[in-house]
Amino acid sequence: VLTRWWQVQRDRGLLTPVEFLSPGYAPGALLQGWSGMVVSAMLCGGLGLRPDLSGAAEVHTPPWGSGNWRHLRVHGQARDVVVDDSGARFVEPGE
């Protein structure tokens, strides 16, 4: 039963998982809800961003190397992440 939605999506030709499907709209339409799974994989798996309950967090250089992540919210606090040759670090938003 829990895997039925994967079958439905595969049968409909959807390449990415969706958390909510609006059947009245075509796949990829603006009114179709998309999954946060890809973002979670990048932030948690790639950057190692896993804040504890107090909000303390650290980041690591992901396997794909450099990049910038803007407008993140960690326990309600605005955070930006920069990964460059010196490593991964939090910076002030907009810096």
Secondary structure, DSSP 8 states (H G I E B T S, - for coil): -TTHHHHHHHHTT--S--SB--TTS-TT-TTSB--SHHHHIIIIIIS-----TTS-------TT--EEEEEEEETTEEEEEEEETTEEEEE-TT-
